[in-house]
Amino acid sequence: MSATTATPRKKTAKPLARTRAAKSVAASVLLDQPLTGQALLSDMEAYRKKVAATPKSARNFLTRLGVMTTSGKAKKLIRG
C-alpha cells in the first residue's frame, strides 16, 4: 500500500466581496436570504458611498480590486 500525502493548500486571497457583517442597510441582517429589489439597491448605494467617502478608502478599494498598485499607480491589466 502506498501512503498518500496531502499537499498543503495555498492560502487564498481575501475575497473582494464584502461580508454580511458590514452594517449598511437593515435588510442585510438577513443572513440566510440574499437581498433583492430595493433592499439590494439600497445596500449597494450605501456601500458605494462608504467606498467613495475619502480618497484613502477609494484607493484601498481599487487596490483590493486589483486595478491599482499599493504605490497608487494603475496596473497594466491587459498583457500583450
N, C-alpha and C positions, 0 to 999 in steps of 0.2 A: 504494500500500500504506500502511496505517495502522500506525503503531508502537504497540504496546500497552505500557503501563507498569504495572508491578506496584505495587499499593498496599501500603504497609508494614503488616504484621500487628501487631495489638495484642498486647503481651506477656500471656500468660495467667498467672493466679494460680498459685501453688504448689499442687499437688494436696494435698488433705486426707489422702488415704490415705498411710500411711507406706510407705517403700520396703523392699525386702527386705534392705537394708543394716543395718537395725535388728537388734541382737542380742537375741533373746528366747528362742527355742527352737531346739535343734539341727536340728529338722526343717525350719526355714525356710531352711536353707542351700541347699536345692534351688531353683535359680533357674528351671529350665525347667518344673517341675511345681508346680501350685498345691497348697497344703496341704489335706488332707481329714481328716475324722474327728477323732480325739482330738488329733492334732497341731495342727489348726486351732483347736480349743477351747483347748488349752494356750497357743497363740500369742496368742489373743485375751485370755485371762486375764492373761498376762504384760504385755500392752500396757495393759490396764485398770489393773493395779497401778502401772505406770510413770506413767501419766497422773494417777492419783489419789494419788500418793505425797506431794505437797506442794500447798498451796493455790496456789502460783505456777504449778506445772505444770498444775493443773486449769484455772486462769484462762487460761493460754496455749492450752490445747486448746479451750476454749469460744470464745475469740477467733478462732482459726483456723477453727473450725466455723461461725462467723458468728452465734452467738446472744448474744454479749456484746461490748460495745464495749471499746476499749483502756482506757477510764477505769473499767471494771468494772461498768457498768450493763447491764441486759438490753436487747437490741434489740427493737424492735417489729417482729415478723416478718409479721404479717397487717395489711395496709393496707385501710382501708375508707372 
